[in-house]
Amino acid sequence: MTPPVVVGEALRELAGQLGLPWASVPPAEGLALIATEVGLALAGDPARYGKPLRVDFLAGKVDHRRRFGGGRGQLVAKACGLAKGVTPSVVDATAGLGRDAFVLASLGAEVLMLERVPAIAALLGDGLARARDDADVAPIVARLTLHRADAAEVLAATVAAADFPAQVIHLDPMFPHRDKSALVKKEMRVFRELAGDDADAPRLLEAALDVATHRVAVKRPRKAPPIAGPTPSHQLEAKTSRYDLYVHRSLRA
């Protein structure tokens, strides 16, 4: 069944709460919240921002990754300690579009997602709501819990209020590109316009290290320096990215 399009006053009210204009089509300047036949989206000039940005756990790359991504052999799964007989609970403190959190949940992990950008959190909530109506995906999203919160400010309080066992904290802060040519992915321009660079990444790492009971896994571009602070215990590398791991103690079955 095709999800209903949010229209009229409901969309206008939501856009107002998020501090964004609303529109029926992508605007020529800036960003706006729009409604599509497959959920809410953030959209702007396609030449600058690409396709409307939305969260969809039922199709596209996310669905393909769920079916054929490589299971617990995936980098994010290894970084977060998912192994045979070991499925830790994970706080994704920089949830973004929920892609990594969804992978972890698809592998059996309970995941608490925190997202500080209100508009991105709204897209996540919309994507989760639609996914709950799908018989195949509903059991996965049942393991995902979303909170709109700035983890650098209230990580400990949010985890405590949720009564969530934060064995692993996953961080994927935006790397502060100084060269505009580095903005390869147009969807990242949407994030940067809404949130800027994560200049408080060292404070976020410090908070995560205080809260995680077992480890903190920080996703970085492969050649980027670690976040300022303690030296990682070790690293896991792939072709374009890596994880810096800060291990308090081992995860066991």
C-alpha positions in Angstrom: 0.0 0.0 0.0 1.4 3.4 -0.9 1.8 5.6 2.1 -0.4 8.7 2.1 1.2 12.0 1.2 1.2 14.5 4.0 -0.4 17.7 2.6 -1.9 21.0 3.5 -1.9 22.3 7.1 -0.2 19.1 8.5 2.8 19.7 6.3 2.8 23.4 6.9 2.7 22.9 10.7 5.5 20.3 10.7 7.7 22.5 8.4 7.1 25.5 10.8 8.1 23.4 13.8 11.3 22.5 12.0 12.0 26.1 10.9 11.8 25.3 7.2 9.5 26.4 4.4 7.2 23.8 2.9 6.6 23.4 -0.8 4.9 21.1 -3.3 8.1 21.0 -5.5 11.8 21.5 -4.7 12.5 25.2 -4.3 15.0 27.1 -6.5 16.8 28.4 -3.5 17.5 26.9 -0.1 15.8 23.8 1.3 12.2 23.0 2.0 10.2 20.2 3.4 8.1 18.4 0.8 5.7 15.5 0.7 6.2 12.7 -1.8 4.3 9.5 -2.5 7.0 7.7 -0.6 7.3 9.9 2.5 8.6 13.2 3.7 11.7 14.7 2.0 14.1 17.6 2.2 14.6 19.1 -1.2 16.3 22.0 -3.0 17.7 22.9 -6.4 18.6 19.4 -7.9 21.8 20.9 -9.4 23.1 21.6 -5.9 21.4 19.1 -3.7 20.5 16.2 -6.0 17.4 14.2 -5.4 15.1 15.0 -2.5 16.6 13.5 0.7 14.4 11.0 2.5 14.6 7.9 4.7 13.5 4.7 3.1 14.2 1.4 4.8 12.1 -0.6 2.2 13.9 -0.1 -1.0 17.1 1.2 -2.7 20.6 0.9 -1.2 19.3 0.2 2.3 17.2 -2.7 1.2 20.0 -4.1 -1.0 22.4 -3.9 1.9 20.0 -5.7 4.1 19.7 -8.6 1.6 23.2 -8.8 0.2 25.5 -6.6 2.4 27.5 -9.3 3.9 26.0 -9.9 7.3 28.3 -9.6 10.3 31.2 -9.4 8.0 30.4 -5.7 7.3 32.7 -3.1 8.6 30.2 -1.5 10.9 29.2 -4.8 12.4 32.8 -5.7 13.1 33.5 -2.3 14.6 30.5 -2.5 16.9 31.5 -6.0 18.1 28.8 -8.1 16.5 30.3 -11.6 16.2 29.1 -15.2 16.5 27.2 -15.4 19.7 27.7 -11.7 20.5 25.1 -9.1 19.8 25.7 -6.0 21.9 23.2 -3.1 22.4 24.3 -0.1 20.4 23.8 3.7 20.8 24.1 5.3 17.4 24.7 8.8 18.7 24.9 10.4 15.2 22.1 8.6 13.5 21.8 10.6 10.3 19.6 8.8 7.9 19.7 5.6 10.0 21.6 3.5 7.5 24.2 2.1 9.9 21.6 1.7 12.7 19.4 -0.3 10.3 22.2 -2.6 9.4 22.9 -3.3 13.0 19.3 -3.9 13.8 18.9 -6.2 10.8 21.7 -8.3 12.4 19.8 -8.5 15.7 21.1 -5.6 17.7 18.9 -3.3 19.8 19.8 0.3 18.7 19.1 3.6 20.3 19.3 6.3 17.6 20.1 9.9 18.6 19.8 12.7 16.0 20.3 16.3 16.8 19.1 18.0 13.6 15.3 18.3 13.9 14.6 18.0 10.2 16.7 14.8 9.8 15.1 13.4 12.9 11.7 14.1 11.3 12.7 12.1 8.2 13.9 9.3 10.3 10.6 9.2 12.2 8.7 9.2 9.0 10.9 6.3 7.5 10.4 4.2 10.7 6.7 4.7 10.7 6.3 3.6 7.1 8.7 0.6 7.6 6.5 -0.7 10.5 3.8 -1.5 8.0 6.0 -3.9 6.1 5.9 -7.5 7.3 9.6 -8.2 6.4 11.1 -5.1 7.9 8.8 -4.5 10.9 10.8 -6.9 13.1 14.0 -5.0 12.3 12.6 -1.5 13.0 11.1 -2.8 16.2 14.7 -3.0 17.5 15.3 0.7 16.6 14.4 3.5 19.0 14.7 7.2 17.9 15.3 10.2 20.2 15.8 13.7 18.9 18.8 14.8 21.1 22.2 16.4 20.8 24.5 13.6 22.0 27.4 16.0 22.7 25.2 17.7 25.2 22.8 15.1 26.7 24.2 11.7 25.8 24.3 10.4 29.4 21.0 11.8 30.3 19.2 10.4 27.2 20.7 6.9 27.7 19.7 7.0 31.3 16.1 8.2 30.6 15.7 5.5 27.9 17.1 2.9 30.4 19.2 1.6 27.6 22.3 -0.6 28.2 25.0 1.4 26.2 27.5 -1.4 25.6 28.7 0.2 22.4 28.4 3.7 21.2 28.7 4.3 17.4 29.8 7.8 16.2 29.9 9.0 12.6 30.7 12.8 12.9 31.0 14.8 9.8 34.6 15.4 8.8 35.2 19.2 8.4 36.0 19.6 4.7 37.8 22.9 4.0 37.9 22.4 0.3 34.5 22.8 -1.3 35.4 20.4 -4.1 35.4 17.7 -1.5 31.7 17.8 -1.2 31.2 14.9 -3.6 27.9 13.6 -2.4 25.2 16.1 -2.9 23.2 14.7 0.0 26.0 15.8 2.3 25.4 19.4 1.3 21.9 19.1 2.8 23.5 17.9 6.1 26.0 20.7 6.2 23.5 23.4 5.4 21.3 22.2 8.3 24.0 21.2 10.9 27.3 22.6 9.8 30.5 20.6 10.5 30.7 18.6 13.8 33.2 21.0 15.4 32.2 19.5 18.8 33.4 16.0 17.8 36.0 15.9 20.6 33.4 16.7 23.2 31.1 14.0 21.7 33.9 11.5 21.8 34.5 12.4 25.5 30.9 11.9 26.3 30.7 8.6 24.5 33.8 7.3 26.3 32.1 8.2 29.6 28.9 6.4 28.8 29.8 3.3 26.8 30.4 0.3 29.0 32.4 -1.7 26.5 33.6 0.3 23.5 33.2 3.4 21.3 33.4 2.9 17.5 34.1 6.1 15.5 33.7 6.1 11.7 36.2 8.3 9.8 37.4 8.8 6.2 40.3 6.4 5.8 43.0 9.1 5.6 41.5 11.5 8.2 43.2 12.0 11.5 41.5 10.5 14.6 39.3 12.9 16.6 41.3 14.9 19.1 41.6 13.1 22.4 42.7 9.7 23.5 44.5 7.4 21.1 42.3 4.7 19.6 42.9 1.1 20.9 43.0 -0.1 17.3 41.6 0.6 13.9 39.6 -1.3 11.2 40.2 -0.1 7.7 38.3 -0.4 4.4 38.9 1.2 1.0 37.5 4.6 1.8 36.7 4.6 5.5 37.9 3.2 8.8 36.8 2.8 12.4 38.8 4.0 15.3 38.0 1.7 18.3 38.2 2.8 21.9 37.8 -0.4 24.0 37.0 -0.4 27.7 36.6 -4.2 27.9 35.8 -7.2 25.7 32.3 -8.1 24.6 31.4 -11.6 25.4 28.6 -14.0 24.6 
